[in-house]
Amino acid sequence: MMDSPVPPTSHPRAALDATDWALVDASDAAATLEVDSATGLSAAEATARRERFGANELDAAPPEPAWRRILRQFADPLIYLLLGAVVISAIAWLFEGARGVPIDAIVIIAIVIANAILGYVQEAKAADAVAALQGMAAVSATVVRDGRSEQVPAADLVPGDILALAEGDSVGADARLLSSSSLQIAEASLTGESVPVTKSATTLPEAVPLGDRANMVFKGTAVTQGVGRAVVTATGMQTEMGHIATMLAQTEQEPTPLQKEIAGVSRTLGIAVIVIAVVVMGAIGFTSGIGSLQDAVDVLLVGVSLAVAAVPEGLPAILSVVLSIGVQAMSRQGAIVKHLSSVETLGSASVICSDKTGTLTRNEMTMLRVHTGSGVADITGVGYAPDGDVLVDGSPLLESDPGLDLRAEDIVVLSGGTLASDAEVRQDADGSWVVVGDPTEAAFVVAERKAGLTERREQRFTRVGEVPFTSERKMMSVIVEDAEHPLDGTGRGRPVLVAKGAPDVLLQHCTRVRSGMEVTDLTDDDRRRVQASVDSMSAQALRTLAVAYRPLETDEHASATDAAGDFDPEAGLALEEGLIFVGTVGIIDPPRSEAATAIAAAHRAGIRVVMITGDHPSTALRIAQELGIAAAGDRAIAGPELDAMDADALRAAARDVSVFARVAPEHKLQIIDALQADGQVVSMTGDGVNDAPALKKADIGVAMGITGTEVSKEAAAMILTDDNFATIVAAVRQGRVIFGNIRKFLRYLLSSNMGEVLTMFFGVMLAGYLGLTGHGESIVVPLLATQILWINLITDSGPALAMGVDAETEDVMARPPRRADERVIDGQMWSGIIAIGAVMAIVTLLAIDIFLPGGLIEGSEDVETARTAAFTTLVLAQLFNALNSRSERVSAFHRLFSNRWLWAALAFGVVTQVLVVHVPLLQTAFGTAPLAPGQWLVCVALASVVLWFDELRKVGIRALERRR
């Protein structure tokens, strides 16, 4: 116990942190923290405490300084080689008398710095995108402030806040319980305890370990059952979770499978290219001889620049940016992906297991039909907006029967059902209609509004008592006073009991039936008629409810009131006899209009859709058939059937059956296990606490953003902000587009770099055949080191990033899901990379041969012009290759101008190449000579061969696909 309060606004925080709140009475805890447990903190006080105590957040790793991030761009073995080459080049320049400017060293330094700046910018963009996504998925908490409950970000909690805890909530801060009812908390994330802990507000007599503090709740844990109130005692790093975070050493984030594969490709390429570079340097030395230190430096520069150019060292940064941009696009469509790595799995999803209510349906209970003794009335309109009519024989109810002689019982059903409910339907400021209360009861309220009866009912009837609904009774009743039938001398209306409930239950309380204005005894034929109407609506997946009533005598009403005149529900049970049966209604949660289209798109993409719901099998199957999940004649399997199955039978059922109904949480896990054992990549939707294990087990867990609990959101990999199945399919499409774009820029980068490697290798090996020898140069190379580095800088990052945001060049939903074991760069893609690289090398070397004398084709230009033509041809060939790389099989001319960013990157590449060729300063730096218009045309024509070759290759691929 504490001897005296410690005002948190005036005392150091250490005094609060040192307190063992489990030993403090609940009332004393609130007093110590200066808060009224009923009204909570004021908004002004909460703001003041947040300024004093800081945000309720765990300290992140200190942000990496910008200078360190810049330096990290140079931490690459190949960059070390380049920098070493710069040093050697500078030393050679000094030894040779420091004549002129060390062009090679300056150009290499400039390119290395430019590459570092580009990498820095790309990393910063990726980090910003990820941070924005994390903010979207931030946890919230319910607090009492200024006497009102409100949702606030968990980061805004302060010591003294009153937390309102309910099933499904995440606990936002450490807090002392003030009250609880059946409260259980899952504390595995903190204590390792696998079973939820039962909590109580009782003060502990002595200090106990963390896991035994039953009157405390802790940040980062989750409410699995019950409700409670608690006063926040610690936030941020002062919480128990914060203490653990303080002790944890910073760990490296595990790379995703995609990043691992790309790193592996880069390493393999690096080794191969270094070997090739060594061979090339040896060949240069053998064929040309090394007569001076400058010759050795030139050979080294060629080898090092070749290695740097061939390995796409910018891949990790480009990959992060592309993933982040794609995930941001998904968030704008209503799908928040919490981890970038999940995008890989989205493209592979082969089965989507979806809940029914709210995901495939609108979660807006809508009354469609009324059955009475006079016949059937249909109700138009869907959802909670009162737009529609009650139709009898195709005409609105009141118009078809102005005197209400024949269809008066329809009026009683709608208004009576509304009276016997506690739901409200109201319009928000934005014009949307929302329900407060039970959605099924709201269906009566909306239908009554459609019939135009609301005002009349409100003026006529006043509720004076209620016998509430229970799951055992399956009905509820209200006592209302009818102002149109006043009691003499009292000024009050006659009491009437109105009941609503399950038809079979309500019939047991009825002795009479109403048809039109006539009330007669309830016969067996009447009971059969009612049952037939119930069966008819149930077959259409409608939920049925019935309405009955009975005018009460004054003494009957008095017998159910206590001495103070208040209605006694227990005594009111006796009044629920001898009722007059009026009619039955059919209510449904209608399917989302867009869900059927999305399901069809999923099926076309080779993705199965499986409905897993707790609803009745017939209702689930009917909705599934309407949406196209199940076909006519299919069956639904219920939970008890699953219990009776062994592993083989369950796997067979999961493979063949698309509707599972009346399932428990463990059944969802069993279905997912069976599907995964069958080799499927499973996406699973859920919203409740009991869905969390299945969401975590699934390859892609999808939580509902509107109806989902905090626990389900934390367990899931993706959150739907609109709870809409169509958004899942849209996310799968976007995931496939992102993955396809990754393959595009990988195809582009690797084939372009392959072209550079092969050009240098065969250019040295075939120098004599190309006419490269005998021109007074001590070192014979097809391209200079600075030219290779320029190609690597200009043609890599811009087009690659532009392809990362490319639109669909082919219908990604027209092919089956990518297998989980399928390589990002498969055999067909490698063959294309090598083939395109070879063609690039051929046309580049052909440009040298065309312009130089002494080769296979006799030319007349000097070696500087020929090398410039080859340099330009290779740059343009790579820009043409950007158009090729947008698809492995679809023509580059399909949707040719759909990506403006790609065309901007290509234009930038062309303009900078023109500058390098024709600006004197750049000519000196890169060893180029000006080209005449005709020579430019030759370079463009040669470079375009890459495009035409790949078009022919794609024709062959499509022909092979048609023959399969």
Buried (B, 14 or more C-beta within 10 A) or exposed (E): EBEEBBEBEEEEBEEBBEBEBBBBBBEBBBBBBBBBBEEBBBEEBBEBBBEEBBBBBBEEEEEEEEEEBBEBBBEBEBBEBBBEBBEBBBBBBEEBEEEEEBBBBBBBBBBBEBBBEBBBEBBBBBBEBBEEBEEBBEBBBBBBBEEEEBEBBBBBBBBBBBBBBEBBBBBBBBBBBBBBEEBBBBBBBBBEBEEBBEBEBEBBEEEEEBEEBBBBBBBBBBBBBBBBBBBBBBBBBBBBBBBEBEEEEEEEEEEBEBBEBBEEBBEEBBEBBBEBBEBBBEBBBEBBEBEEBBBBBBBBBBBBBBBBBBBBBBBBBBBBBBBBBBBBBBBEBBBBBBBBBBBBBBBBBBBBBBBBBBBBBBBBBBBBBBBBBBEBBBBEBBBBBBEBBBBBEEEBBBEBBEEBEBBBBBBBBBBBBBBBBBBEBEEEEEEEBEBEEEBBBBBBBBBBBBBBBBEBBEEBBBBBBBBEBEEEBBBBBBBBBBEEEEBEEEEBBBBBBBBBBBBBEBBEBBEBBBBBEEBEEBEEEBBEBBBEBBEBBBEBBBBBBBBBBBEBEEEBBEBBBEEEEEBEEEBBEEBBEEBBBBBBBBBBBBBBEBBBBBBBBBBEBEBBBBBBBBBBBBBBBBBBBBBBBBEEEBEBBBBEBBEEBEEEEBBEBBEEBBBBBBBBBBBBBBBBBBBBEBEBBBBBBBBBBBBBBBBBBBBBBBBBBEBBBBBBBBBBBBBBBBBBBBBBBBBBBBBBBBBBBBBBBBBBBBBBBBBBBBBBBBBBBBBEBBBBBEBEBBBBBBBBBBBBBBBBBBBBBBBBBBBBBBEBBBEBBEEEBBEBEEEBBEEEBBEBBBBBBBBBBBBBBBBBBBBBBBBEBEBEBBBBBBBBBBBBBBBBBBBBBBBBBBBBBBBBEEBEEEBEBBBEBBEBBBEBBEEBBEBEEBBEBBBBBEBEEEBBEBBBEBBBBBBEBBBEBBEEBEEEEEEE
